[in-house]
Amino acid sequence: MLAQAFAVWRANSIEGLPKTIDPLEMPPALIKGISLIEWREEPGDWFVRPS
């Protein structure tokens, strides 16, 4: 699974970090373990997006 994720990472990066990765390219078993979090200015805290 890690090798598949790394292959997607390398395919999407030209020099350094990829600007974006389509989650549909990642192995489904890997996606199940990812929580999407984002910083919100108001109220100035991290927010976990519902899945």
CHARMM internal coordinates of N, CA and C (Angstrom, degrees):
IC EDIT
DIST 1 N 1 CA 1.4474
DIST 1 CA 1 C 1.5301
ANGL 1 N 1 CA 1 C 110.15
DIST 1 C 2 N 1.3232
ANGL 1 CA 1 C 2 N 116.87
DIHE 1 N 1 CA 1 C 2 N -42.33
DIST 2 N 2 CA 1.4600
ANGL 1 C 2 N 2 CA 120.22
DIHE 1 CA 1 C 2 N 2 CA 179.46
DIST 2 CA 2 C 1.5242
ANGL 2 N 2 CA 2 C 111.19
DIHE 1 C 2 N 2 CA 2 C -63.57
DIST 2 C 3 N 1.3227
ANGL 2 CA 2 C 3 N 116.66
DIHE 2 N 2 CA 2 C 3 N -39.10
DIST 3 N 3 CA 1.4705
ANGL 2 C 3 N 3 CA 120.28
DIHE 2 CA 2 C 3 N 3 CA 178.78
DIST 3 CA 3 C 1.5272
ANGL 3 N 3 CA 3 C 110.63
DIHE 2 C 3 N 3 CA 3 C -63.39
DIST 3 C 4 N 1.3300
ANGL 3 CA 3 C 4 N 117.77
DIHE 3 N 3 CA 3 C 4 N -39.07
DIST 4 N 4 CA 1.4674
ANGL 3 C 4 N 4 CA 120.89
DIHE 3 CA 3 C 4 N 4 CA 177.86
DIST 4 CA 4 C 1.5232
ANGL 4 N 4 CA 4 C 110.85
DIHE 3 C 4 N 4 CA 4 C -65.41
DIST 4 C 5 N 1.3350
ANGL 4 CA 4 C 5 N 116.93
DIHE 4 N 4 CA 4 C 5 N -43.16
DIST 5 N 5 CA 1.4667
ANGL 4 C 5 N 5 CA 120.75
DIHE 4 CA 4 C 5 N 5 CA 178.77
DIST 5 CA 5 C 1.5250
ANGL 5 N 5 CA 5 C 110.45
DIHE 4 C 5 N 5 CA 5 C -63.50
DIST 5 C 6 N 1.3250
ANGL 5 CA 5 C 6 N 117.32
DIHE 5 N 5 CA 5 C 6 N -40.49
DIST 6 N 6 CA 1.4589
ANGL 5 C 6 N 6 CA 121.13
DIHE 5 CA 5 C 6 N 6 CA 179.58
DIST 6 CA 6 C 1.5282
ANGL 6 N 6 CA 6 C 110.96
DIHE 5 C 6 N 6 CA 6 C -65.70
DIST 6 C 7 N 1.3249
ANGL 6 CA 6 C 7 N 116.93
DIHE 6 N 6 CA 6 C 7 N -37.17
DIST 7 N 7 CA 1.4684
ANGL 6 C 7 N 7 CA 120.58
DIHE 6 CA 6 C 7 N 7 CA 178.30
DIST 7 CA 7 C 1.5275
ANGL 7 N 7 CA 7 C 110.50
DIHE 6 C 7 N 7 CA 7 C -63.90
DIST 7 C 8 N 1.3337
ANGL 7 CA 7 C 8 N 117.29
DIHE 7 N 7 CA 7 C 8 N -41.22
DIST 8 N 8 CA 1.4648
ANGL 7 C 8 N 8 CA 121.13
DIHE 7 CA 7 C 8 N 8 CA 176.99
DIST 8 CA 8 C 1.5290
ANGL 8 N 8 CA 8 C 109.60
DIHE 7 C 8 N 8 CA 8 C -64.19
DIST 8 C 9 N 1.3385
ANGL 8 CA 8 C 9 N 116.88
DIHE 8 N 8 CA 8 C 9 N -43.76
DIST 9 N 9 CA 1.4671
ANGL 8 C 9 N 9 CA 122.57
DIHE 8 CA 8 C 9 N 9 CA 179.25
DIST 9 CA 9 C 1.5288
ANGL 9 N 9 CA 9 C 109.83
DIHE 8 C 9 N 9 CA 9 C -57.33
DIST 9 C 10 N 1.3341
ANGL 9 CA 9 C 10 N 116.75
DIHE 9 N 9 CA 9 C 10 N -50.66
DIST 10 N 10 CA 1.4658
ANGL 9 C 10 N 10 CA 120.29
DIHE 9 CA 9 C 10 N 10 CA -178.29
DIST 10 CA 10 C 1.5147
ANGL 10 N 10 CA 10 C 112.33
DIHE 9 C 10 N 10 CA 10 C -64.94
DIST 10 C 11 N 1.3159
ANGL 10 CA 10 C 11 N 117.44
DIHE 10 N 10 CA 10 C 11 N -36.26
DIST 11 N 11 CA 1.4706
ANGL 10 C 11 N 11 CA 120.67
DIHE 10 CA 10 C 11 N 11 CA 179.97
DIST 11 CA 11 C 1.5289
ANGL 11 N 11 CA 11 C 111.59
DIHE 10 C 11 N 11 CA 11 C -67.10
DIST 11 C 12 N 1.3265
ANGL 11 CA 11 C 12 N 117.37
DIHE 11 N 11 CA 11 C 12 N -24.08
DIST 12 N 12 CA 1.4659
ANGL 11 C 12 N 12 CA 121.34
DIHE 11 CA 11 C 12 N 12 CA -177.81
DIST 12 CA 12 C 1.5222
ANGL 12 N 12 CA 12 C 113.80
DIHE 11 C 12 N 12 CA 12 C -101.28
DIST 12 C 13 N 1.3107
ANGL 12 CA 12 C 13 N 117.63
DIHE 12 N 12 CA 12 C 13 N -1.56
DIST 13 N 13 CA 1.4632
ANGL 12 C 13 N 13 CA 119.53
DIHE 12 CA 12 C 13 N 13 CA 179.66
DIST 13 CA 13 C 1.5278
ANGL 13 N 13 CA 13 C 109.45
DIHE 12 C 13 N 13 CA 13 C -114.66
DIST 13 C 14 N 1.3117
ANGL 13 CA 13 C 14 N 114.88
DIHE 13 N 13 CA 13 C 14 N 130.41
DIST 14 N 14 CA 1.4552
ANGL 13 C 14 N 14 CA 119.90
DIHE 13 CA 13 C 14 N 14 CA 178.26
DIST 14 CA 14 C 1.5236
ANGL 14 N 14 CA 14 C 109.20
DIHE 13 C 14 N 14 CA 14 C -91.13
DIST 14 C 15 N 1.2999
ANGL 14 CA 14 C 15 N 116.50
DIHE 14 N 14 CA 14 C 15 N -55.08
DIST 15 N 15 CA 1.4654
ANGL 14 C 15 N 15 CA 122.22
DIHE 14 CA 14 C 15 N 15 CA 176.68
DIST 15 CA 15 C 1.5201
ANGL 15 N 15 CA 15 C 107.61
DIHE 14 C 15 N 15 CA 15 C -138.75
DIST 15 C 16 N 1.3134
ANGL 15 CA 15 C 16 N 118.51
DIHE 15 N 15 CA 15 C 16 N 103.24
DIST 16 N 16 CA 1.4535
ANGL 15 C 16 N 16 CA 121.02
DIHE 15 CA 15 C 16 N 16 CA 179.43
DIST 16 CA 16 C 1.5127
ANGL 16 N 16 CA 16 C 112.75
DIHE 15 C 16 N 16 CA 16 C 94.32
DIST 16 C 17 N 1.3236
ANGL 16 CA 16 C 17 N 115.49
DIHE 16 N 16 CA 16 C 17 N -136.02
DIST 17 N 17 CA 1.4542
ANGL 16 C 17 N 17 CA 121.22
DIHE 16 CA 16 C 17 N 17 CA -176.83
DIST 17 CA 17 C 1.5220
ANGL 17 N 17 CA 17 C 111.97
DIHE 16 C 17 N 17 CA 17 C -79.28
DIST 17 C 18 N 1.3265
ANGL 17 CA 17 C 18 N 117.85
DIHE 17 N 17 CA 17 C 18 N 143.15
DIST 18 N 18 CA 1.4634
ANGL 17 C 18 N 18 CA 119.21
DIHE 17 CA 17 C 18 N 18 CA 175.48
DIST 18 CA 18 C 1.5212
ANGL 18 N 18 CA 18 C 110.53
DIHE 17 C 18 N 18 CA 18 C -70.61
DIST 18 C 19 N 1.3166
ANGL 18 CA 18 C 19 N 116.20
DIHE 18 N 18 CA 18 C 19 N 144.92
DIST 19 N 19 CA 1.4645
ANGL 18 C 19 N 19 CA 120.02
DIHE 18 CA 18 C 19 N 19 CA 178.08
DIST 19 CA 19 C 1.5158
ANGL 19 N 19 CA 19 C 110.85
DIHE 18 C 19 N 19 CA 19 C -73.02
DIST 19 C 20 N 1.3108
ANGL 19 CA 19 C 20 N 116.82
DIHE 19 N 19 CA 19 C 20 N -32.75
DIST 20 N 20 CA 1.4591
ANGL 19 C 20 N 20 CA 121.70
DIHE 19 CA 19 C 20 N 20 CA 178.43
DIST 20 CA 20 C 1.5208
ANGL 20 N 20 CA 20 C 109.07
DIHE 19 C 20 N 20 CA 20 C -157.46
DIST 20 C 21 N 1.3090
ANGL 20 CA 20 C 21 N 115.41
DIHE 20 N 20 CA 20 C 21 N 154.06
DIST 21 N 21 CA 1.4612
ANGL 20 C 21 N 21 CA 121.57
DIHE 20 CA 20 C 21 N 21 CA 174.29
DIST 21 CA 21 C 1.5252
ANGL 21 N 21 CA 21 C 106.58
DIHE 20 C 21 N 21 CA 21 C -135.22
DIST 21 C 22 N 1.3218
ANGL 21 CA 21 C 22 N 115.69
DIHE 21 N 21 CA 21 C 22 N 128.87
DIST 22 N 22 CA 1.4613
ANGL 21 C 22 N 22 CA 120.35
DIHE 21 CA 21 C 22 N 22 CA 176.14
DIST 22 CA 22 C 1.5271
ANGL 22 N 22 CA 22 C 107.88
DIHE 21 C 22 N 22 CA 22 C -74.08
DIST 22 C 23 N 1.3197
ANGL 22 CA 22 C 23 N 118.21
DIHE 22 N 22 CA 22 C 23 N 118.72
DIST 23 N 23 CA 1.4637
ANGL 22 C 23 N 23 CA 120.11
DIHE 22 CA 22 C 23 N 23 CA -178.54
DIST 23 CA 23 C 1.5277
ANGL 23 N 23 CA 23 C 113.28
DIHE 22 C 23 N 23 CA 23 C -57.74
DIST 23 C 24 N 1.3335
ANGL 23 CA 23 C 24 N 116.87
DIHE 23 N 23 CA 23 C 24 N -24.82
DIST 24 N 24 CA 1.4578
ANGL 23 C 24 N 24 CA 119.65
DIHE 23 CA 23 C 24 N 24 CA 179.87
DIST 24 CA 24 C 1.5239
ANGL 24 N 24 CA 24 C 112.53
DIHE 23 C 24 N 24 CA 24 C -69.64
DIST 24 C 25 N 1.3418
ANGL 24 CA 24 C 25 N 117.11
DIHE 24 N 24 CA 24 C 25 N -14.80
DIST 25 N 25 CA 1.4565
ANGL 24 C 25 N 25 CA 121.05
DIHE 24 CA 24 C 25 N 25 CA 176.96
DIST 25 CA 25 C 1.5328
ANGL 25 N 25 CA 25 C 111.93
DIHE 24 C 25 N 25 CA 25 C -82.53
DIST 25 C 26 N 1.3178
ANGL 25 CA 25 C 26 N 116.66
DIHE 25 N 25 CA 25 C 26 N -18.07
DIST 26 N 26 CA 1.4622
ANGL 25 C 26 N 26 CA 120.97
DIHE 25 CA 25 C 26 N 26 CA -177.24
DIST 26 CA 26 C 1.5223
ANGL 26 N 26 CA 26 C 110.95
DIHE 25 C 26 N 26 CA 26 C -81.36
DIST 26 C 27 N 1.3378
ANGL 26 CA 26 C 27 N 117.17
DIHE 26 N 26 CA 26 C 27 N 154.41
DIST 27 N 27 CA 1.4665
ANGL 26 C 27 N 27 CA 119.80
DIHE 26 CA 26 C 27 N 27 CA 176.71
DIST 27 CA 27 C 1.5307
ANGL 27 N 27 CA 27 C 110.21
DIHE 26 C 27 N 27 CA 27 C -60.87
DIST 27 C 28 N 1.3370
ANGL 27 CA 27 C 28 N 118.42
DIHE 27 N 27 CA 27 C 28 N 132.65
DIST 28 N 28 CA 1.4704
ANGL 27 C 28 N 28 CA 121.08
DIHE 27 CA 27 C 28 N 28 CA -178.11
DIST 28 CA 28 C 1.5265
ANGL 28 N 28 CA 28 C 113.68
DIHE 27 C 28 N 28 CA 28 C -54.04
DIST 28 C 29 N 1.3175
ANGL 28 CA 28 C 29 N 118.33
DIHE 28 N 28 CA 28 C 29 N -37.27
DIST 29 N 29 CA 1.4675
ANGL 28 C 29 N 29 CA 120.30
DIHE 28 CA 28 C 29 N 29 CA -179.72
DIST 29 CA 29 C 1.5224
ANGL 29 N 29 CA 29 C 111.33
DIHE 28 C 29 N 29 CA 29 C -63.93
DIST 29 C 30 N 1.3135
ANGL 29 CA 29 C 30 N 117.39
DIHE 29 N 29 CA 29 C 30 N -30.21
DIST 30 N 30 CA 1.4589
ANGL 29 C 30 N 30 CA 121.14
DIHE 29 CA 29 C 30 N 30 CA 178.60
DIST 30 CA 30 C 1.5177
ANGL 30 N 30 CA 30 C 111.11
DIHE 29 C 30 N 30 CA 30 C -74.32
DIST 30 C 31 N 1.3051
ANGL 30 CA 30 C 31 N 117.37
DIHE 30 N 30 CA 30 C 31 N -39.70
DIST 31 N 31 CA 1.4663
ANGL 30 C 31 N 31 CA 122.36
DIHE 30 CA 30 C 31 N 31 CA -178.75
DIST 31 CA 31 C 1.5243
ANGL 31 N 31 CA 31 C 110.98
DIHE 30 C 31 N 31 CA 31 C -63.18
DIST 31 C 32 N 1.3259
ANGL 31 CA 31 C 32 N 118.07
DIHE 31 N 31 CA 31 C 32 N -34.37
DIST 32 N 32 CA 1.4561
ANGL 31 C 32 N 32 CA 121.38
DIHE 31 CA 31 C 32 N 32 CA -178.29
DIST 32 CA 32 C 1.5223
ANGL 32 N 32 CA 32 C 111.87
DIHE 31 C 32 N 32 CA 32 C -59.61
DIST 32 C 33 N 1.3222
ANGL 32 CA 32 C 33 N 117.65
DIHE 32 N 32 CA 32 C 33 N -26.15
DIST 33 N 33 CA 1.4616
ANGL 32 C 33 N 33 CA 120.87
DIHE 32 CA 32 C 33 N 33 CA -177.35
DIST 33 CA 33 C 1.5151
ANGL 33 N 33 CA 33 C 114.80
DIHE 32 C 33 N 33 CA 33 C -94.91
DIST 33 C 34 N 1.3245
ANGL 33 CA 33 C 34 N 118.17
DIHE 33 N 33 CA 33 C 34 N 4.34
DIST 34 N 34 CA 1.4586
ANGL 33 C 34 N 34 CA 121.28
DIHE 33 CA 33 C 34 N 34 CA -176.73
DIST 34 CA 34 C 1.5211
ANGL 34 N 34 CA 34 C 110.53
DIHE 33 C 34 N 34 CA 34 C -97.93
DIST 34 C 35 N 1.2960
ANGL 34 CA 34 C 35 N 116.10
DIHE 34 N 34 CA 34 C 35 N 129.05
DIST 35 N 35 CA 1.4613
ANGL 34 C 35 N 35 CA 121.48
DIHE 34 CA 34 C 35 N 35 CA 172.21
DIST 35 CA 35 C 1.5237
ANGL 35 N 35 CA 35 C 107.88
DIHE 34 C 35 N 35 CA 35 C -102.20
DIST 35 C 36 N 1.2948
ANGL 35 CA 35 C 36 N 116.70
DIHE 35 N 35 CA 35 C 36 N 132.85
DIST 36 N 36 CA 1.4537
ANGL 35 C 36 N 36 CA 120.38
DIHE 35 CA 35 C 36 N 36 CA 178.68
DIST 36 CA 36 C 1.5202
ANGL 36 N 36 CA 36 C 108.80
DIHE 35 C 36 N 36 CA 36 C -91.57
DIST 36 C 37 N 1.3140
ANGL 36 CA 36 C 37 N 114.96
DIHE 36 N 36 CA 36 C 37 N 117.27
DIST 37 N 37 CA 1.4590
ANGL 36 C 37 N 37 CA 120.22
DIHE 36 CA 36 C 37 N 37 CA 178.73
DIST 37 CA 37 C 1.5208
ANGL 37 N 37 CA 37 C 109.07
DIHE 36 C 37 N 37 CA 37 C -124.09
DIST 37 C 38 N 1.2971
ANGL 37 CA 37 C 38 N 115.78
DIHE 37 N 37 CA 37 C 38 N 152.72
DIST 38 N 38 CA 1.4642
ANGL 37 C 38 N 38 CA 120.11
DIHE 37 CA 37 C 38 N 38 CA 179.42
DIST 38 CA 38 C 1.5252
ANGL 38 N 38 CA 38 C 108.98
DIHE 37 C 38 N 38 CA 38 C -146.88
DIST 38 C 39 N 1.2997
ANGL 38 CA 38 C 39 N 115.28
DIHE 38 N 38 CA 38 C 39 N 155.43
DIST 39 N 39 CA 1.4633
ANGL 38 C 39 N 39 CA 122.47
DIHE 38 CA 38 C 39 N 39 CA 176.60
DIST 39 CA 39 C 1.5210
ANGL 39 N 39 CA 39 C 108.08
DIHE 38 C 39 N 39 CA 39 C -86.89
DIST 39 C 40 N 1.2956
ANGL 39 CA 39 C 40 N 116.89
DIHE 39 N 39 CA 39 C 40 N 132.09
DIST 40 N 40 CA 1.4665
ANGL 39 C 40 N 40 CA 121.51
DIHE 39 CA 39 C 40 N 40 CA 176.36
DIST 40 CA 40 C 1.5235
ANGL 40 N 40 CA 40 C 108.30
DIHE 39 C 40 N 40 CA 40 C -118.56
DIST 40 C 41 N 1.3174
ANGL 40 CA 40 C 41 N 114.47
DIHE 40 N 40 CA 40 C 41 N 125.85
DIST 41 N 41 CA 1.4634
ANGL 40 C 41 N 41 CA 120.47
DIHE 40 CA 40 C 41 N 41 CA 179.80
DIST 41 CA 41 C 1.5240
ANGL 41 N 41 CA 41 C 111.36
DIHE 40 C 41 N 41 CA 41 C -58.76
DIST 41 C 42 N 1.3281
ANGL 41 CA 41 C 42 N 115.12
DIHE 41 N 41 CA 41 C 42 N -40.26
DIST 42 N 42 CA 1.4575
ANGL 41 C 42 N 42 CA 120.01
DIHE 41 CA 41 C 42 N 42 CA 178.86
DIST 42 CA 42 C 1.5118
ANGL 42 N 42 CA 42 C 107.76
DIHE 41 C 42 N 42 CA 42 C -112.79
DIST 42 C 43 N 1.2339
ANGL 42 CA 42 C 43 N 123.91
DIHE 42 N 42 CA 42 C 43 N 104.49
DIST 43 N 43 CA 1.4587
ANGL 42 C 43 N 43 CA 130.74
DIHE 42 CA 42 C 43 N 43 CA 27.62
DIST 43 CA 43 C 1.5290
ANGL 43 N 43 CA 43 C 114.48
DIHE 42 C 43 N 43 CA 43 C -102.29
DIST 43 C 44 N 1.3471
ANGL 43 CA 43 C 44 N 118.51
DIHE 43 N 43 CA 43 C 44 N 20.87
DIST 44 N 44 CA 1.4637
ANGL 43 C 44 N 44 CA 120.54
DIHE 43 CA 43 C 44 N 44 CA 179.71
DIST 44 CA 44 C 1.5226
ANGL 44 N 44 CA 44 C 112.16
DIHE 43 C 44 N 44 CA 44 C 77.39
DIST 44 C 45 N 1.3345
ANGL 44 CA 44 C 45 N 115.04
DIHE 44 N 44 CA 44 C 45 N 46.04
DIST 45 N 45 CA 1.4546
ANGL 44 C 45 N 45 CA 119.07
DIHE 44 CA 44 C 45 N 45 CA -177.34
DIST 45 CA 45 C 1.5230
ANGL 45 N 45 CA 45 C 109.16
DIHE 44 C 45 N 45 CA 45 C -153.05
DIST 45 C 46 N 1.3276
ANGL 45 CA 45 C 46 N 115.64
DIHE 45 N 45 CA 45 C 46 N 168.83
DIST 46 N 46 CA 1.4597
ANGL 45 C 46 N 46 CA 121.38
DIHE 45 CA 45 C 46 N 46 CA 176.65
DIST 46 CA 46 C 1.5095
ANGL 46 N 46 CA 46 C 109.15
DIHE 45 C 46 N 46 CA 46 C -78.93
DIST 46 C 47 N 1.3407
ANGL 46 CA 46 C 47 N 116.40
DIHE 46 N 46 CA 46 C 47 N 148.10
DIST 47 N 47 CA 1.4539
ANGL 46 C 47 N 47 CA 124.02
DIHE 46 CA 46 C 47 N 47 CA -178.93
DIST 47 CA 47 C 1.5178
ANGL 47 N 47 CA 47 C 108.72
DIHE 46 C 47 N 47 CA 47 C -129.68
DIST 47 C 48 N 1.3143
ANGL 47 CA 47 C 48 N 117.22
DIHE 47 N 47 CA 47 C 48 N 129.35
DIST 48 N 48 CA 1.4595
ANGL 47 C 48 N 48 CA 121.82
DIHE 47 CA 47 C 48 N 48 CA 175.74
DIST 48 CA 48 C 1.5140
ANGL 48 N 48 CA 48 C 108.23
DIHE 47 C 48 N 48 CA 48 C -93.08
DIST 48 C 49 N 1.3207
ANGL 48 CA 48 C 49 N 115.55
DIHE 48 N 48 CA 48 C 49 N 120.86
DIST 49 N 49 CA 1.4611
ANGL 48 C 49 N 49 CA 120.20
DIHE 48 CA 48 C 49 N 49 CA 179.71
DIST 49 CA 49 C 1.5207
ANGL 49 N 49 CA 49 C 109.36
DIHE 48 C 49 N 49 CA 49 C -72.23
DIST 49 C 50 N 1.3151
ANGL 49 CA 49 C 50 N 116.46
DIHE 49 N 49 CA 49 C 50 N 136.39
DIST 50 N 50 CA 1.4759
ANGL 49 C 50 N 50 CA 117.96
DIHE 49 CA 49 C 50 N 50 CA 176.30
DIST 50 CA 50 C 1.5234
ANGL 50 N 50 CA 50 C 110.38
DIHE 49 C 50 N 50 CA 50 C -67.94
DIST 50 C 51 N 1.3013
ANGL 50 CA 50 C 51 N 116.28
DIHE 50 N 50 CA 50 C 51 N 146.02
DIST 51 N 51 CA 1.4896
ANGL 50 C 51 N 51 CA 119.45
DIHE 50 CA 50 C 51 N 51 CA -179.51
DIST 51 CA 51 C 1.5045
ANGL 51 N 51 CA 51 C 110.89
DIHE 50 C 51 N 51 CA 51 C -96.14
END
COOR INIT
IC SEED 1 N 1 CA 1 C
IC BUILD
